[in-house]
Amino acid sequence: MHAITHTETWTGARGKRRRSFRQPRDHVPVRLRAGGSAAIRPLHSGEEAPLLAVFDQMSSTSRANRYLVGLPRLTRSMIDALVRVDGQDHVAWLGSVDDRPAGIARYVRVGPATAEVALEVADADHGRGLGTALLDAVTSLACLNGIRRIQAIVLPDNRPSQRLLTKIGVPLLPSGSALEGEGSLRLLDPPRVDRAAVVTLATRALDARDAPDGSWTTALDPPARSCRCPEAVSPRCSPPWQPGPDRS
Ligand SMILES: CC(C)(COP(=O)(O)OP(=O)(O)OC[C@H]1O[C@@H](n2cnc3c(N)ncnc32)[C@H](O)[C@@H]1OP(=O)(O)O)[C@@H](O)C(=O)NCCC(=O)NCCS
């Protein structure tokens, strides 16, 4: 199959119909607070460069907030684990601003219907809505992939994360020197991303992963496989939700 879609357009004055061709989108555009925009897309398996680029743009405080300990650099085993995404049990989405990697959010399945969520945004981009948009993307996909319970762990001073996590249903309680919690996953309301576009791109990425040449653009309008439920756009991740295979 050829890797393009086509659309019909009108050429204006002469009213003549012209066929134009358009590449399928490899990202979902997101409008940021106070102007500007970001492009979000799935992180590919083994894709280390954006992970390291975002990490490099984080202060030591932000790194500690993300990894719960101060880290001058990510260790080899951490990098390997963080890029071992599979589109279903470990899903990570990258946000870029002007082609610069600026944030990553992920969920990792830790039980049949339970996942842990984590995210990080470059310090210079904090407060622009990128973290919220990335979290919306990954929690929407988590919901589609059968996740019903969501958990997280944060440091007590990390107010932005606490605000975000509370909104998706994680009740945070003191646990040792951190705050920890697990609750029923709720999708952000109102949505902060075009969830239909996120699902389409996630599905295409999964299909491309299985394509012989690994190309992203080989699979157009594929049947939804992991992402089966159009109710992904519903703000509540609860019945009448009918996801794919029940893993519980
Ligand atoms: C947590 C983090 C990912 C949020 O990313 P972000 O792009 O700044 O988030 P957003 O701009 O979408 O804002 C999310 C919420 O935090 C609030 N917020 C953002 N920056 C803030 C700041 N510096 N102080 C107080 N609140 C802040 C926002 O107002 C927003 O809340 P609201 O929607 O109720 O107004 C980012 O601060 C970060 O990378 N921190 C370091 C790593 C980390 O803490 N990871 C989470 C642990 S799992």
Ligand as a Chemical Component Dictionary entry (heavy atoms), coordinates in Angstrom:
data_LIG
# 
_chem_comp.id                   LIG 
_chem_comp.type                 NON-POLYMER 
_chem_comp.pdbx_formal_charge   0 
_chem_comp.three_letter_code    LIG 
# 
loop_
_chem_comp_atom.comp_id 
_chem_comp_atom.atom_id 
_chem_comp_atom.alt_atom_id 
_chem_comp_atom.type_symbol 
_chem_comp_atom.charge 
_chem_comp_atom.model_Cartn_x 
_chem_comp_atom.model_Cartn_y 
_chem_comp_atom.model_Cartn_z 
_chem_comp_atom.pdbx_ordinal 
LIG C1  C1  C 0 5.097  17.728 36.905 1  
LIG C2  C2  C 0 5.426  18.283 35.552 2  
LIG C3  C3  C 0 5.598  17.135 34.580 3  
LIG C4  C4  C 0 4.251  19.141 35.066 4  
LIG O1  O1  O 0 4.517  19.510 33.746 5  
LIG P1  P1  P 0 4.009  20.913 33.187 6  
LIG O2  O2  O 0 4.120  20.885 31.726 7  
LIG O3  O3  O 0 4.695  21.999 33.893 8  
LIG O4  O4  O 0 2.497  20.838 33.645 9  
LIG P2  P2  P 0 1.317  21.775 33.190 10 
LIG O5  O5  O 0 1.820  23.050 32.631 11 
LIG O6  O6  O 0 0.408  20.969 32.358 12 
LIG O7  O7  O 0 0.646  22.087 34.587 13 
LIG C5  C5  C 0 0.132  21.054 35.410 14 
LIG C6  C6  C 0 -0.424 21.657 36.665 15 
LIG O8  O8  O 0 0.650  22.055 37.497 16 
LIG C7  C7  C 0 0.578  23.440 37.755 17 
LIG N1  N1  N 0 1.937  23.963 37.701 18 
LIG C8  C8  C 0 2.799  23.868 36.694 19 
LIG N2  N2  N 0 3.964  24.433 37.041 20 
LIG C9  C9  C 0 3.805  24.877 38.287 21 
LIG C10 C10 C 0 4.643  25.540 39.231 22 
LIG N3  N3  N 0 5.906  25.844 38.919 23 
LIG N4  N4  N 0 4.145  25.813 40.434 24 
LIG C11 C11 C 0 2.892  25.501 40.777 25 
LIG N5  N5  N 0 2.041  24.870 39.935 26 
LIG C12 C12 C 0 2.493  24.579 38.720 27 
LIG C13 C13 C 0 -0.255 24.016 36.656 28 
LIG O9  O9  O 0 -0.896 25.214 37.081 29 
LIG C14 C14 C 0 -1.223 22.900 36.378 30 
LIG O10 O10 O 0 -2.310 22.905 37.270 31 
LIG P3  P3  P 0 -3.734 23.461 36.799 32 
LIG O11 O11 O 0 -4.038 22.793 35.499 33 
LIG O12 O12 O 0 -4.622 23.043 37.880 34 
LIG O13 O13 O 0 -3.549 24.915 36.625 35 
LIG C15 C15 C 0 6.690  19.160 35.566 36 
LIG O14 O14 O 0 6.549  20.124 36.583 37 
LIG C16 C16 C 0 7.953  18.360 35.799 38 
LIG O15 O15 O 0 8.536  17.841 34.865 39 
LIG N6  N6  N 0 8.403  18.239 37.049 40 
LIG C17 C17 C 0 9.593  17.478 37.343 41 
LIG C18 C18 C 0 9.379  15.992 37.224 42 
LIG C19 C19 C 0 8.190  15.534 38.019 43 
LIG O16 O16 O 0 7.860  16.092 39.050 44 
LIG N7  N7  N 0 7.551  14.466 37.543 45 
LIG C20 C20 C 0 6.385  13.936 38.178 46 
LIG C21 C21 C 0 6.724  12.794 39.082 47 
LIG S1  S1  S 0 6.004  11.333 38.442 48 
# 
loop_
_chem_comp_bond.comp_id 
_chem_comp_bond.atom_id_1 
_chem_comp_bond.atom_id_2 
_chem_comp_bond.value_order 
_chem_comp_bond.pdbx_ordinal 
LIG C1  C2  SING 1  
LIG C2  C3  SING 2  
LIG C2  C4  SING 3  
LIG C2  C15 SING 4  
LIG C4  O1  SING 5  
LIG O1  P1  SING 6  
LIG P1  O2  DOUB 7  
LIG P1  O3  SING 8  
LIG P1  O4  SING 9  
LIG O4  P2  SING 10 
LIG P2  O5  DOUB 11 
LIG P2  O6  SING 12 
LIG P2  O7  SING 13 
LIG O7  C5  SING 14 
LIG C5  C6  SING 15 
LIG C6  O8  SING 16 
LIG C6  C14 SING 17 
LIG O8  C7  SING 18 
LIG C7  N1  SING 19 
LIG C7  C13 SING 20 
LIG N1  C8  SING 21 
LIG N1  C12 SING 22 
LIG C8  N2  DOUB 23 
LIG N2  C9  SING 24 
LIG C9  C10 SING 25 
LIG C9  C12 DOUB 26 
LIG C10 N3  SING 27 
LIG C10 N4  DOUB 28 
LIG N4  C11 SING 29 
LIG C11 N5  DOUB 30 
LIG N5  C12 SING 31 
LIG C13 O9  SING 32 
LIG C13 C14 SING 33 
LIG C14 O10 SING 34 
LIG O10 P3  SING 35 
LIG P3  O11 DOUB 36 
LIG P3  O12 SING 37 
LIG P3  O13 SING 38 
LIG C15 O14 SING 39 
LIG C15 C16 SING 40 
LIG C16 O15 DOUB 41 
LIG C16 N6  SING 42 
LIG N6  C17 SING 43 
LIG C17 C18 SING 44 
LIG C18 C19 SING 45 
LIG C19 O16 DOUB 46 
LIG C19 N7  SING 47 
LIG N7  C20 SING 48 
LIG C20 C21 SING 49 
LIG C21 S1  SING 50 
# 
